[in-house]
Amino acid sequence: ASTAAFQPGPGMSVYFASKAYVASFSQAIAYEFQKYGITVTALCPGPVRTNFGIAARMQHPNGFLKDMKTPLPGEVVAFGYRAMMKGKTLVIQGGLNKFVANLVRFIPRKWLITFSAKVISW
C-alpha cells in the first residue's frame, strides 16, 4: 500500500484509491486468515527515493521531496520485512508519515483535498 491510502489524491485519484483498497483489503483478509495462523502485512511507506514522480509525469516530480529525508527502497523493504516477521498487519514507515496518516482523519476533507493537490503539484 502507501501513505497515499489515507487521503485523496487529485490528479492521481486511481493511484490513491488503489492504495486505500490495498490497505483495507489487507486488513480484512488478515482478520479472515488469522484463525489459520496466516498473517498479512500491508506496508505503507511515504515518499521513497525513486523515479516515481518522473514516471507518473508529475509537474514537479521532486517538489516537496527535495527537502525531505526520504528512505532508499532497500530501507523500506527492510522495515516491511521486520514488520511482516512480527506479524504486523498495517505498518507505516517513519514517524512523520505515521503522524500525517493519523492527522488526516481530523482535517476537513475539502482542506485535505486542496492541500493534497498542491503537494502533488496538480
C-alpha positions in Angstrom: 0.0 0.0 0.0 1.2 3.5 0.7 0.6 6.5 2.9 -1.5 7.6 -0.1 -4.1 5.2 1.2 -5.1 7.7 3.9 -6.0 10.7 1.8 -7.4 11.7 -1.6 -5.0 12.5 -4.4 -6.4 14.8 -7.1 -4.7 14.2 -10.4 -3.7 10.7 -9.2 -7.1 9.6 -8.0 -6.8 6.0 -9.3 -3.4 5.5 -7.6 -4.5 6.9 -4.3 -7.8 4.9 -4.4 -5.9 1.7 -5.3 -3.7 2.2 -2.2 -6.7 2.7 0.0 -8.2 -0.5 -1.4 -4.9 -2.5 -0.8 -4.8 -1.2 2.8 -8.5 -2.1 3.5 -8.3 -5.4 1.7 -5.1 -6.4 3.6 -6.7 -5.7 7.0 -9.8 -7.6 6.1 -8.0 -10.7 4.9 -5.6 -10.6 7.8 -8.6 -10.9 10.1 -10.1 -13.7 8.0 -6.9 -15.7 7.9 -5.8 -15.2 11.5 -7.6 -18.4 12.6 -5.3 -20.4 10.2 -2.2 -18.7 11.6 -1.6 -16.8 8.4 -0.6 -13.1 8.7 -0.9 -10.4 6.1 1.2 -7.2 6.2 0.4 -4.1 4.3 3.4 -1.8 4.1 2.6 1.9 3.8 5.7 3.9 3.2 5.7 7.6 2.5 7.8 9.0 -0.3 10.7 6.8 -1.3 13.8 7.9 -3.2 12.9 6.6 -6.7 12.0 8.0 -10.1 8.2 7.6 -9.4 7.5 11.3 -9.8 9.1 11.3 -13.3 7.3 8.1 -14.3 4.0 9.5 -13.1 4.6 12.6 -15.1 4.1 14.9 -12.1 4.7 18.6 -12.9 7.3 18.9 -10.2 8.5 15.3 -9.6 10.7 16.1 -6.7 8.6 19.0 -5.4 8.1 18.7 -1.7 10.5 15.8 -1.6 13.6 17.8 -2.3 13.8 19.0 1.3 12.7 15.7 2.9 15.0 12.9 4.0 13.4 10.1 2.0 14.4 6.4 2.5 16.0 4.3 -0.1 14.0 1.3 -1.4 16.2 -1.1 0.5 15.4 0.6 3.8 11.7 0.4 3.1 12.0 -3.3 2.2 13.9 -4.0 5.5 11.3 -2.2 7.5 8.5 -4.1 5.8 10.2 -7.4 6.3 10.7 -6.8 10.0 7.1 -5.9 10.4 6.0 -8.9 8.5 8.1 -11.2 10.6 6.5 -9.7 13.7 3.0 -10.4 12.3 2.0 -6.7 12.0 -1.0 -6.0 9.7 -0.7 -2.4 8.7 2.6 -0.6 9.1 3.6 3.0 8.3 7.2 3.7 7.9 8.6 6.8 9.6 7.3 9.0 12.5 6.3 11.9 10.3 4.4 9.5 8.0 2.6 8.0 11.0 1.7 11.4 12.3 0.3 12.6 9.0 -1.6 9.4 8.3 -3.4 9.8 11.6 -3.8 13.6 11.4 -5.7 13.5 8.1 -8.6 11.9 9.9 -9.2 15.2 11.7 -8.8 17.6 8.8 -11.9 18.7 6.9 -11.9 16.8 3.6 -12.1 20.0 1.5 -8.9 21.3 3.1 -7.2 18.0 2.7 -8.1 17.7 -1.0 -6.8 21.2 -1.6 -3.6 20.6 0.3 -3.1 17.2 -1.5 -3.5 18.8 -4.9 -0.8 21.4 -4.0 1.6 18.8 -2.7 1.1 16.6 -5.8 1.5 19.7 -8.0 -1.7 19.1 -9.8 
